[in-house]
């Protein structure tokens, strides 16, 4: 249950980051921003939180999550040829996601009820 709550929280702050950067800077449609946030949140959870975080630590995982989110946003936007993302928006998105992930990982590491924690009860 707490893993699902964490995923919802991850989606919310990823969506806020995407909205602030892609909609306000580049004018991307709300529905596309929601899709970018969903893809980014799921990928960052599966790759960053389950694979990178336990093996390499918080800082490396947070930076990787920011980069993964930006790359996936760029790939996702390629399906809409009339929509453009600027380097400024992608960089701002990567930085916001990385900072948010850093603090989110501190929560994950302190919680004993979320999947990435490897400690036994």
Buried (B, 14 or more C-beta within 10 A) or exposed (E): EEBEEBBEBBBEBBBBBBBBBBBEBBEBEEEBBBBBBBBBBBBBBEBBBEEBBBEEEBEEBBBBBBBBBBBBBBEBBEEEEEBEBEEEBBEBBBBBBBBBBBEBBEEBBEBEEBBBBEEEE
